[in-house]
Amino acid sequence: MRIIRHYKDVPDAARGAVVAIGNFDGVHRGHQAVIGQARALAADMGVPVAVLVFEPHPRQYFAPDAPFFRLSSFRAKVGLLAENGVDITYALPFDKHMASLTAPEFVSDVLVKGLGAVHVVVGYDFCFGKGRAGDITALRYMGDMEGFGVTVVSAQGEGDGEVFSSTRVREALSEGRVEDAARLLGRPWFIEGRVLDGDKRGRTIGFPTANVQLDGVVPPKFGVYAVEVEIEDGPHKGTYKGVANLGKRPTFNKEDVLLEVNLFDFAGDIYGAHLRVSLMGFIRAEQKFDGLDALKAQIAADADTARSILANPAA
C-alpha cells in the first residue's frame, strides 16, 4: 500500500481514486463497511481505492494534553487498512492550515485539485471543514458541482440497536471486556511495540517477560490477560500464546504503564523484536502482593487460567 502525506503535487498514479474519508480509529466493523463500499465502487470503476485520514488525529491537535484515546497507532492503522484492501492511504497532517480550511476549500483544494477524487465514501455522521461546518448535504451538493460522486454508508450495528463505534470499543476495553471489543472490531484488540530491555526481574522468579510500552494508545483495564502474540521479525518470527500483565506493577512500586508478556514454552531472546499482542481474555485486575512467593504463586495460577481460555476461546 502506498502512503501519501500531502495533498499538493500528488503523483498522477496516486490520483483519481475512490476515497473513503474518516479517522478510522481502530478500523472497527463500521469502518470496514465504509472501506468495503469504497472498494466495491473502485473495482467497478477500475480505479484505486484510497482512504483519507489525518495525522495527528484532530482530537490530538485540539486537545494535545488529553489522555491517550487512540485505539491503534498509525503503524497499526496502516496495517489494518492494507488488510482491508486499501491501495493508497492519504495521511494528511492536521495542523493550523488544515484546521482553517472551510468546507468548500477542503473539497476544492484537497479532494478535487489535490487528490483528483472520482468518488467519495463517508459514514452517516461525517462532518468536515472549519468548525465541522460541512455535512453530508453540503458534500453531496459540492460533489455535484465539482463532478465527483458521493456515497454515504448508513449506521452499522448489531441487533441491540447499538452502532459500531470507537467509543464503544474504548468503553469495553476500559472494563476489561475484551471479547466485546473483539466483536465490535471484528478481531481481537492488540497492542504493538518493540520489546524493551527491562530490569529482567521476571526471569529471576521463573517467568521471563517481554516488555512493551503502549505507544500512545488508550490503556485498557489494568490487569492480567490471556494473549496471543505475533513476533513480526527476527529469528523467532511466528505466533505464540501467553499471559500478560498490563499496568504499573504496584508490587515493585512502579508508576509507568507497561505490558509484560510471558510466552508459554518459549526461551528465545527477542529483545528489539516487534510484537503484536492480542488480548484474548481478562483474568483478573492488577494487584499488589506481599512478597515474591505470593506473586509467583499467582502468576502460575494466571498462566493456567490463560492456557484454559486460549484452549477454549468460545467458552
C-alpha positions in Angstrom: 0.0 0.0 0.0 1.2 3.5 -0.9 1.2 6.2 1.8 0.9 9.9 0.7 1.5 12.5 3.4 0.5 15.6 1.4 -2.3 16.7 -1.0 -0.2 19.0 -3.2 1.8 17.7 -6.1 0.4 14.2 -5.7 1.8 11.8 -8.3 -0.6 11.0 -11.1 -0.6 7.3 -10.2 -1.9 8.3 -6.7 -4.8 10.5 -8.1 -8.2 9.6 -9.4 -9.2 7.1 -6.7 -12.4 6.3 -4.9 -11.7 7.9 -1.5 -13.1 6.8 1.9 -12.8 9.7 4.4 -12.7 9.3 8.2 -10.5 8.8 11.2 -10.9 5.0 11.1 -9.6 4.7 14.7 -9.4 1.0 15.4 -10.8 0.2 11.9 -13.8 -1.4 13.5 -16.7 -3.1 11.7 -18.4 0.2 10.9 -15.2 1.5 9.3 -14.8 -1.8 7.4 -18.3 -1.3 5.9 -17.2 2.2 4.6 -14.0 0.8 3.2 -15.8 -2.2 1.7 -18.2 0.1 -0.1 -15.3 2.2 -1.5 -13.5 -1.0 -2.5 -16.5 -2.2 -4.4 -17.0 1.1 -6.2 -13.3 1.3 -7.1 -13.4 -2.2 -8.6 -16.4 -1.3 -10.7 -14.7 1.9 -11.9 -11.3 0.3 -12.5 -9.5 2.8 -10.2 -7.6 2.6 -6.9 -9.3 2.6 -3.5 -7.9 5.1 -1.1 -8.5 6.2 2.5 -8.0 9.8 3.7 -7.0 10.1 7.4 -5.5 12.9 9.4 -2.2 12.6 11.4 -2.2 13.6 14.1 -5.9 12.8 14.9 -7.8 16.1 15.0 -8.7 15.4 18.6 -5.0 15.4 19.5 -4.5 18.7 17.7 -7.3 20.5 19.6 -6.6 18.8 22.9 -2.9 17.9 23.0 -2.8 17.3 26.8 -5.9 15.0 26.8 -5.4 11.4 27.9 -4.5 8.8 25.3 -7.6 7.7 23.4 -6.5 6.2 20.2 -7.3 2.5 19.6 -4.5 2.0 17.2 -1.1 3.6 16.4 -0.6 5.0 13.0 1.5 2.0 12.1 -1.2 -0.4 13.3 -3.9 1.5 11.4 -1.9 1.4 8.2 -1.5 -2.3 8.6 -5.3 -2.8 9.2 -6.2 -0.6 6.2 -3.9 -2.7 4.0 -5.6 -5.9 5.3 -8.9 -4.4 4.2 -7.7 -4.0 0.6 -6.8 -0.3 0.6 -4.3 0.7 -2.2 -3.5 4.3 -1.0 -3.6 6.0 2.3 -3.6 9.8 2.3 -2.3 10.6 5.8 -2.6 14.3 5.7 -1.1 16.5 8.5 -3.8 18.0 10.7 -2.3 21.4 11.5 -3.2 25.0 11.7 -3.6 25.2 8.0 -5.8 22.1 7.7 -7.9 23.2 10.7 -8.5 26.6 9.0 -9.9 25.2 5.7 -13.6 25.9 5.2 -15.8 23.1 3.9 -15.7 24.4 0.3 -11.9 24.9 0.5 -11.4 21.4 1.7 -13.5 20.0 -1.2 -11.9 22.2 -3.8 -8.3 22.3 -2.6 -7.9 18.8 -1.1 -10.4 16.4 -2.8 -10.5 17.9 -6.3 -7.3 19.8 -7.0 -5.1 17.8 -4.7 -6.3 14.2 -4.9 -8.5 14.2 -8.0 -11.1 12.1 -6.2 -13.6 10.5 -8.6 -15.9 9.3 -5.8 -16.0 9.9 -2.1 -17.4 7.5 0.5 -18.2 8.6 4.1 -20.1 7.4 7.1 -23.6 8.7 8.0 -22.3 11.1 10.6 -19.5 12.7 8.6 -18.7 16.4 9.1 -15.8 18.3 7.6 -14.2 21.8 7.3 -13.5 24.5 9.8 -15.7 24.2 12.8 -17.1 20.9 11.3 -19.5 23.2 9.3 -19.7 20.9 6.3 -22.2 18.0 6.5 -23.4 15.2 4.1 -25.9 17.5 2.4 -23.1 20.0 1.6 -20.7 17.3 0.5 -23.3 15.9 -2.0 -24.0 19.4 -3.3 -20.3 20.2 -3.8 -19.8 16.8 -5.4 -22.4 17.6 -8.0 -20.8 20.9 -8.6 -17.2 19.5 -8.8 -18.1 16.3 -10.7 -17.4 13.6 -8.2 -19.9 11.1 -6.7 -20.7 10.7 -3.1 -21.8 7.6 -1.3 -23.0 7.7 2.4 -22.9 4.5 4.3 -25.6 4.1 6.9 -25.0 3.3 10.6 -23.8 -0.2 11.0 -24.6 -2.1 14.2 -25.8 -5.2 15.9 -29.2 -6.5 16.8 -29.3 -4.5 20.1 -29.6 -1.3 18.0 -26.2 0.0 19.1 -23.9 1.1 16.2 -20.3 0.0 15.9 -18.2 2.9 17.2 -14.7 3.6 18.6 -16.3 4.9 21.7 -18.0 1.5 22.4 -14.7 -0.2 21.9 -12.9 2.1 24.3 -15.7 1.5 26.9 -15.4 -2.3 26.6 -11.6 -2.1 26.9 -11.8 0.1 30.0 -13.9 -2.5 31.7 -11.8 -5.5 30.6 -14.5 -6.8 28.3 -12.0 -7.7 25.5 -14.4 -10.2 24.0 -17.0 -7.5 23.4 -14.2 -5.2 22.0 -13.3 -8.0 19.6 -16.9 -8.4 18.5 -17.1 -4.7 17.7 -13.7 -4.7 15.9 -14.2 -7.9 14.0 -10.9 -9.1 15.5 -9.1 -9.1 18.9 -7.8 -5.7 20.0 -4.0 -5.6 20.1 -1.0 -3.6 21.4 2.0 -3.3 19.1 5.6 -2.4 20.0 9.2 -3.4 20.3 10.5 -5.5 23.2 12.3 -3.3 25.6 15.4 -4.1 27.6 13.8 -4.1 31.1 15.0 -4.9 34.6 14.9 -8.7 33.9 13.1 -9.3 37.2 10.7 -11.8 35.6 13.4 -14.3 34.7 14.7 -14.4 38.3 11.3 -15.7 39.5 10.9 -18.2 36.7 8.6 -16.1 34.5 10.6 -14.2 31.9 8.7 -11.4 30.2 8.9 -9.4 27.0 8.1 -5.8 28.0 6.2 -3.5 25.6 5.1 0.1 26.0 1.6 1.2 24.9 2.9 3.7 22.3 0.2 6.4 22.8 -2.9 4.2 22.6 -5.7 4.0 25.1 -4.9 1.8 28.1 -7.4 -0.9 28.7 -8.3 -2.0 32.2 -5.1 -2.8 34.2 -4.7 -6.4 35.0 -3.8 -9.8 33.7 -4.8 -11.1 30.3 -4.6 -14.3 28.2 -2.8 -13.2 25.0 -1.8 -14.3 21.6 1.5 -12.8 20.4 2.8 -12.4 16.9 6.6 -11.9 16.7 6.8 -10.0 13.5 10.5 -10.1 12.8 13.7 -11.8 13.8 14.7 -15.4 14.1 11.7 -16.3 16.3 9.1 -14.8 13.9 5.8 -16.6 14.5 2.6 -16.8 16.6 2.7 -17.8 20.3 0.3 -18.0 23.3 0.9 -16.5 26.7 -0.2 -14.5 29.7 0.4 -10.7 30.2 0.2 -8.2 32.9 -0.8 -4.6 31.9 -0.3 -1.9 34.4 2.1 -0.1 36.9 3.4 -3.2 38.8 2.4 -2.0 42.3 4.3 -4.9 43.9 7.5 -3.2 42.8 6.3 0.4 43.3 6.4 1.3 39.6 4.5 4.2 38.1 5.0 3.8 34.3 2.5 1.7 32.4 3.9 -1.4 30.8 2.8 -4.6 29.1 4.7 -7.6 30.4 4.2 -10.7 28.3 5.2 -14.2 29.3 5.3 -16.5 26.3 4.4 -20.2 27.1 7.1 -22.8 26.3 9.5 -20.2 24.9 13.1 -19.5 25.8 14.4 -17.3 22.9 15.9 -13.8 23.0 13.5 -11.4 21.4 14.9 -8.0 22.6 14.2 -5.4 20.0 11.7 -7.6 18.1 8.4 -6.1 17.1 5.3 -7.7 18.7 1.6 -7.6 18.1 -0.1 -8.7 21.4 -3.8 -9.5 21.1 -5.8 -9.5 24.3 -8.0 -12.7 24.2 -9.4 -12.8 27.7 -9.4 -10.8 31.0 -8.2 -12.9 34.0 -8.1 -10.5 37.0 -7.4 -6.9 38.0 -3.8 -5.8 38.8 -3.0 -6.1 42.5 -0.1 -5.6 44.9 1.4 -8.7 46.6 3.1 -9.0 50.0 6.1 -10.8 48.6 7.7 -12.7 45.7 6.3 -16.1 46.8 2.8 -14.8 46.7 3.4 -13.2 43.3 5.0 -16.4 41.9 2.1 -18.5 43.0 -0.5 -16.1 41.5 1.4 -15.9 38.2 1.4 -19.7 37.9 -2.3 -19.7 38.6 -2.8 -16.9 36.0 -0.8 -18.9 33.4 -3.1 -21.9 34.0 -6.2 -19.8 33.5 -4.7 -18.2 30.4 -4.0 -21.6 28.9 -7.6 -22.7 29.6 -9.0 -19.5 27.9 -6.8 -19.9 24.9 -7.6 -23.6 24.5 -11.4 -22.8 24.7 -11.8 -19.4 23.0 -15.6 -19.7 22.8 -16.1 -20.7 26.4 
